[in-house]
Amino acid sequence: MNEITSAVGVAHPGLITANDIEIMNGDYEARTLGGVYGYKDGWGELGPELAAGITALVTAKPAG
């Protein structure tokens, strides 16, 4: 899960959105998970403050 999180470019798996995941539709076409299932923009996403807080916690350097 850490490798997927890193590939998507977020700090924690909970920050992956439906628009970060693409599903292959045939040989050459990819659609986002949100597009396939008709999710509205922002559906299931954390708010920006919570996302920033999680990112800060996960990326913080240990004290010392």
C-alpha positions, 0 to 999 in steps of 0.5 A: 500500500505504501508503494501505491500511495507513493506512486499516486503522490500522497502521504497516506492511503486515506488521501487517495481519491477516486480520481487517482485510480484509473481503470482500463477500459479495453486496450487503450482507454483508461477512465478514472474510478470516479468516472466509471461509477459516476462519483461527484467531485470531492465524493469520499475525499477528506477536507483540505484541513484534515488532509493537510493534518494527516500529511503533516503527521505522516511526513514529520521527522522524529524529534531529536 
